[in-house]
Amino acid sequence: MKRRKFLLILNSFWAIPLVLILRFINQFKKICIIKIRSDRFGHFAPDGAEQVARFQMEKKEIFIYVFDYFICNQQWAKMLKQALPVYNFFRPVYFWNQFLPGNKSMNKTGTKTLSRDTELLFTKYNVKLPFEKDDEFKAKSWLKSKGWIEGEPFYCILIRDNAYLDKTSNFNNLDWSYHDYRNSKLETYYKAISWLTEKGVWVIRMGKIVETPIAIHNKRVVDFPFEKGTSDLIDTWLFTNCDGCISTGTGPDLLTGIYGKKILFLNYLPLGSIRSDLNSLTYPKKLIWKETSKPFKMDDYILDRRFHSILYSKDMIKIIDLTEDEILETTKEYYNSINKEKVQNKVFTKKQRYFWKKLLTLTNKDKYYNKIHPESQVSITWLKSLEKNT
């Protein structure tokens, strides 16, 4: 941090005069310096894709893009640079334009929609950034070295714990316990993983840094964090090329949705922030009012916007992770929806419509729910569990 401050002061000798020049030009030709947040993939992936979409629109402005000083994934940064005019040496210009009094209108943030595709731009514009042939070859070769044969289906599975934020230098001086409610137990996914491998699906357990290795010995299970030869390239390629992605909602998983494929969100909280902007299937953790021992109803889940563990504790709410059987059943539902092996029961199709109607009514189409992706769903297994509790 001290080094960054020193560099900003050092670069002020040329950056401040350039700010003044650009402000003058901006009066005649609109200039936008857009900073795409790159420190967390949950922002870097959707914000980058959003800007790729907006850059394809008819525009009259001059666009200049910059990233944060910390970049969480160099491969995604590389691909964005190929699609957008990214000039990171403009970082001091962005800072000093924000710092100096006067016209700051040139500075823009990387998202107009809070890192969500509420305008469904990903379905209207080409945001599926291509890999270079050499990079494609390297990524495929890595997976083939594990025994995978090209054409065989593979799923990415990403189960959140605290290891990445606790051990990454850019974050390890902060207390991240405020969203421990988003973590899940790895072993509760074992039944689902084993079932998928029996179906001939390769399962790649994802994550740069995780707490514990996966305790399943199966030739079709690859534990990415503990494998040799991993990289941001392979990480990105796997998420964008997988046949399916099962996640607790962390950030890199959004690449799968950006590339148009269905994501299964399990143990997802709060449901009030459901990724209605992506092709997804969601089943939240179970929530119970401690005072009455009564489970949450649909309205309670929809209105839940508690983004801090303390808020659940303060409101006397018990959080219960999904059981391994619930995870298995929802994984089967997800697999069938991808492979179109079953047609949804008409009763639950109505329940599905009822959920989204409820959501739009209760939230009054707020900032998260401007538009709903046509393939965004909540789990039938979850809807059934709600029925049992009423």
N, C-alpha and C positions, 0 to 999 in steps of 0.2 A: 504493500500500500504506500509506504514512504517513497519507494522507487517511482511509483506512478506519479505521485505528487511532484517529485523532483523533475520528471520528464515533462509534465504539463507546464511547469514553470519555465523549464529550459526551452520548450517549444513555443512558449508565448511570444517570443521575439518575432517569429514569422507568422504564427497562427492568428494573433490579434489583428495585424494589418490585413490578413487575408479575410478575416471575418468582416471587417469594415468594407472591403472591396466587394465581397459577395452580397452584403446587405444593400449596397448601392445598386448592383446589377439586379438584385431581386425585385427592385421597384419596376423594372421593365420586363424581365423574364423570370418567371417564378422558379426558384431553386429549392429543392427539398433534400436535406441531409437526414437520412433515416437510419437510426441505430437499431439494429436487430439484436435483441437480447440473446447472448450466446453462452451464458454461464450455466444454464440449466436446460436440459434437452426438452423438458415440458414446454418451454417457451421457444427455444431455438428451432425445433422442428416445425411447429405450426406457424410461427411468425415468419420464418424463412419461406415456407410454402405460400403464405398469404401474400408476401411481397412479390414472389414469382408470378402469382396470379395477377396482382394489381399492375405489375410492370407490363403485362400483356394487354392491358386495357388501353384505349385511346388516351394519350396523355399530351399535355402541353408544357409540362414542367421538365426541368433538368433534375434527374435523380442521382444522388450520391449515397451509397450505403456504407456503413461501418458496423463492425462487431464490437462486443465488449473486449477488454484486454484478456480476459480468461475465456477460452473457447473449449467447450466440453467435448466436442467431437470434430476432429480435424477433417475427416472425410466429408461430412455434411457441409462444412465450411468450404471445402474445395469445390463441391458440386454447386453450391450457391454462387460462388465466385464465377463459375462458368455461365451462369444464367443471369446474373445481375452485375451492374457496375459497382463492385465493392472496392473501395479505396481506404484501407484502414489507416493510412497516414493522415486521414482527415479527422481522426479521433480528437486531437487537440482543438481542431476548428469547431467540432461539435460541442466540446466542453466550454470553450471560451465564448462561443455564441450564446450558450445557456447562462454563463456566469455574468457576462457584461450586461449592463442595463440597456434598454432600447428594444429594437425589433428582434424578437426571437422566433418569428414565424417560420424561419427556414428549418428549424429543428423539428423532427417528427419521431415518434416511437414506431417500432416495427409492427405494431398491431393496432388496428382501429376497433377490434372486437374482442379484446381481452384474451388473446391467444386461442380463440375459438373460431371455427369457420361458420359463424352465424349467418353469413350471406351465401353459404354453400358454394363458395368460389372454387373449391377443389373439384367439384363436379362439373364446373363450367369451363375451366381453363386447364391447360396441361401443366400440372405441378409435379408430375412423375419424372424427376430429374434423372437422366441416363448416367450409367457408369461408363467410364472409358473401357475399351476392349481389354486392355492390359489389367485393369482393376477387376473387371468381371472374371477374367481368367484366374487371377490370384485367389479371389474369394471362392470360386467353384472348386479350385484345386485344394484349398484348405478343407472344405467340407468332404470332398472325395477322399481325402487322406484319412478320414474317420470311418470310411466304409460306405458312405452314401453314394448311390448311383444316380446320375442325372435323370430326372423324371420322377423319382420317388418323392412322395409328399413329405414335407417337414413343417413342424410347428415351432414357433418360438414361445417359451414360457418364462415370464418375468415376475418373480415374487419378491415384493419389497421388504427390505430390512434396513437397518440404520448404517450398515457398513460403509456404503459409498460416501454419504455426507459426513460421517465421522472421520473417515480416513483420507479424504481428498483435501489437499492443502488449501484450496480456495474456500473450503467450508468448515474445516475442522476446529476453528476457533469459535464456532457458534453452537448454541444448544438447540438441537433439532428434535428434542423430545416432545415438542408441542404437537407434532403430528404422528406420534407413535401409533395412533388409532388406525393408521393406514397400513401398518405392517401385517404380515401373515405368517403362518407356520408352514414351513416347507413340507414337512411330512404329511400334512393333510392333502397334498396334491399327488401323493404317490399312487393311489388307486387309479386316478384319472390318467396319469402318465403311463402306467402299465397297460391300461385299457387301450390307449392310443397306439402303443407299440404293437399290441396284438392285432390292431387294424392295419399294420404295415406303415404307420406314420413314424418318422424320425422326430424326436423331441429334443430341441436344443435349449437347455436351461441358460438363460441370458443374464447379463450383469457384468460390469467391469470389476467391481469389488463386492463380495458378498461375505456373510458371516460363516456359513458352513457349506461343505460340498454336499452334493446329492447322494443319498445312500441307496441308489438303484444301480445294479450291475446288469446292464442290458446293452447289446451292441448298437441299438437304435437310440440310446440316450447319450447325449453329449453335454458335458458340464463346462460350458464356455469359460467361466471365470477361472477355471483351474487347468485349462488346456494351454499348450504351448503354441506360439505363432499367432496369437490373437492380435487384433488391431482394430482401430476405428473403422477401417475399410470393411473388414469382415463383419463387424458388429452392425454396421449400416446396411450392408448387402443382405444379411440374414433377415433383418426386420422388413426390408422392402421387397424381398423375394419369397418370403415364407408363404405357405398355403394357409396358415392360420396363426393367430397370436393370442395366447392366454396370459392375462396380466392382472395385476391388482391396481393398475393405474399409476404409472411412475414418470413417463416422459418419452423414452426411446420407442415405446410401444406405439406411440402416435404415428410413427412413420408407416406402420402397416396400414393404418386407416387413411393416411394421406395418399398412399398408393392404391387406394380403392378396395382394400380387402377387409373382411370382417374381423373385429377384435372381440374377444370374450373378456369382459371385465368381471372378475370375481372378488368378493370381499371389498367391494367398492364403497367408499364413504367420502363425503356425504352424498347421498343419492340426489340431493338438491343441486348438485353440480354434474349430473349425468352428462356424458358426452353424446348429447343428442345431435351433434353436428357431424358425427361419423357413422359409418356402417358398423354397428356394434350390438352386442348382446350383453346385458348387465344384470348382475345379481349382487345386491349389497349385503353387508354384514347384518346380523340380526340385532335389533335395538329394543330394549325393554325398559319401561319406566320402573325404576327401583321401588318407588313408593307404593305402587299398586300391583307390581309384578305383571302388568299387562304389556303385551308386545305392541310395537308401533303399528299403526294402521297406515294405509296408503297415503293419506293426507299428511301424516306426520313425517313420513319419508320424503315426500315431495318438498315439504317446507323446511327440511333440515339443511341448514347452511352453516353448521358448526365446523369451522376449519381449525379448531384447536382442541387438544385433548382435555384441557381444563374446562371447556364449555360443556362437554359431555358429563364430566364429573360434577360441575356446578349445577347442572339441570337434572342431576340424579338419574342418569341414563346408563344402563349396563350394555356393554358392547360384547357381542358373542360372534366369534368367527364361524364360518360355515364348516360343517362336518365334512369328513372325507367322502361320505356318501352323497351329500348335497353337491359337492364339487364334481364328483363323478357323473351324477345325473345331468348336471348342467353342461358338462363337457360333452356328453352324448348328444344333448340337445343342440349344442353348438356344431358338433361334427356333422350331424344330420342336416342342419340348416345350410352348411357349406356345400355338402354333397347332394342336397335336395333329395334325401332318401325318405323323408316323411313330410306330409302336408299337415300344417298346423290345424288342430281342432278348431272348428268354427266358433265354439264357445269362447275359447281363449283368444281367438283373433278379435272378437268383440271386446274382451277384457283388455287386450293390448291397446285398442283404439280408445277405450275408456280411460286408460292410464294417461295417454298423451293429451287427451281432452282435459282431464283433470289438471295435468301439469300446466297446460297453457292457461287454464282458468285461474288456478291458484296463484300462479306467478305473474299473471297479466302480461305475458310475452315480454319478460324482462330481458336484460342484457345478454343472458345466456341462451335464450330460446326465441330468437327472432324468427328462425326457420328450423324445422326438424328434418333431419336426413330421412328419406323415405325408407331406408333399411335399418334405422335405429330401433332397437327393441329392448324390452325388459324380459327377463327369463320367465318362461311358462312355469318352471319349477318354483320360482319365487312367487308368482301369482297364485299358484296352488297353495303354497305355504301361508299366504295371507288369508286365503279362504278358510283354511283350517283354524285360524286364530280368531275368526269372527263369529 
